Amino acid sequence: MIKPATGIVFTSFIFLAACGQNEQPPTPPTPVNLITVHAAPVLYFDRYPSTVQALNQVNLLPQVQGYITAIYFKEGDHVKKGQNLYEIDRRIYENAYNAAEANLKVAQGNLTQAQQDADRYTYLNNEKAVATQLYDHAIIALANAKNQVQAAAESVKTSRTNLTYSMITAPFDGTIGFSQVKLGNLVTVGQTVLNTISTDDPMALDFLINEKQLPHFEDIKNNTALMPDSLFTIQLPNGTVYPYTGQISVIDRAVDAQTGSIRIRLVFPNPKYYLRAGMSCVLRVRNQDTASQILIPSRAITEQMGEFFVFVVKDTALASKDSTQKGLVAGQYAFQKKVVPGETIGPNTIVKTGLKEGDKVVTEGVQALHEGTAITTANKLGPDQGKGGRGH
């Protein structure tokens, strides 16, 4: 009887020892970094995709036909109004002009003779010393001579115009592009595009806004004197900010019924010709809201199914999920809270709704949290440990 009892005691000891080995230590709080939310005035920019446009741009087409005999510019140059650009073979047009002037002189000589005959026959007709028919013919010849002079003068104008058109000049100050013709090419009236020239200072910037924003931009256009000079700036394709500011020039006449958008044109000075027609830029419109706003690190914001959340920390007592701790356990716990983010400003994001001043928001360690996680701030986390959030 004694041996079985000894075996039971030994077995119980093994069982209790095994139970002691399976007990886990309490789960430690998750280390995080926090910030306390404060509201303050924030300077930021609304951004719009935009395109640089020339205020004036034309294709150069010949108005007379002929061969290109001279090119007077360098492609891509800034040219002045009236500057010679192309010459079309002028010999034909010079000859035609000289012939027209000679014909005008002949017609003027004929007019002088006709005038003398008409004066003579008028005198004789008054004296009843000449046949009426001869007098009538003299008067008709004088009228014809006058018409011939007028026709010859018009021919001179036409030939002079054609001669002028044989030299193509810049219609305004601007930048000229690549030549579409070379020396010796034959050009046709109104068909051959020689080149394109566009104004380069100032330049226009076109962008689209939603029709809901139209009243705001109308106010800006109508109250230019009250608006700050730096309201409109440009971010160039290389990321740098254009050094000159612009003003609203034109708001389009109608809203696009399909997209609900409307086009606005700004004008910017371009003295150094940084802006080129067709360039894609980002228009920055400085926000004029002077009210204080809440700004938190973007990495503190997480996205779930198109909605945005942060973890807010509260000092409270929760029922422990650890079997070694019974009842309520006081401490700091993280709770998820829905927010509406606004503009992103560098590494930070404006929070429009969802937070208030004094809230404590987790900025590092977000990915390790879930609803009601116990946290600690005893150990500061480095940036690499705070991955996740809207900024990643």
Number of C-alpha atoms within 10 A of each C-alpha: 5 6 7 8 9 10 11 10 10 10 11 11 12 11 11 10 11 11 10 10 9 8 10 10 9 12 10 9 15 18 19 24 21 19 17 14 16 16 17 13 12 17 12 17 18 13 16 16 15 21 19 21 24 21 15 13 17 13 13 23 17 22 20 21 17 20 18 21 16 16 17 12 15 13 12 13 13 17 22 14 11 12 16 16 19 26 21 27 20 19 11 14 21 17 13 19 21 14 16 22 19 14 19 21 15 15 22 19 14 19 21 15 15 21 19 14 19 22 16 13 22 20 14 15 17 10 9 10 11 14 11 14 9 15 21 15 14 21 18 14 19 22 16 16 21 19 14 19 21 15 16 22 19 14 19 21 15 15 22 19 15 20 21 17 19 26 21 22 19 18 15 17 17 21 21 24 16 13 17 12 16 14 13 13 13 15 20 15 12 12 11 17 16 20 18 16 24 24 22 26 21 16 25 28 29 21 18 17 16 13 16 10 11 17 10 9 14 12 12 17 16 11 10 12 9 9 14 11 13 13 16 21 22 23 18 16 11 7 10 9 15 15 11 14 16 20 21 20 14 14 18 12 9 11 16 13 9 6 9 13 18 20 18 20 22 20 22 23 18 17 12 8 13 14 24 19 17 12 14 18 23 20 23 20 16 16 13 13 11 10 9 11 19 21 23 24 21 23 23 27 28 22 13 7 5 6 11 18 20 25 25 22 22 17 11 11 13 16 11 15 13 12 10 11 11 10 11 12 14 13 14 19 23 25 19 18 15 17 17 14 21 13 15 19 16 10 11 17 21 20 21 15 13 14 21 15 12 11 15 19 27 27 25 25 25 25 13 14 19 13 12 15 18 24 21 18 14 11 10 14 15 12 12 9 15 19 18 20 21 20 16 9
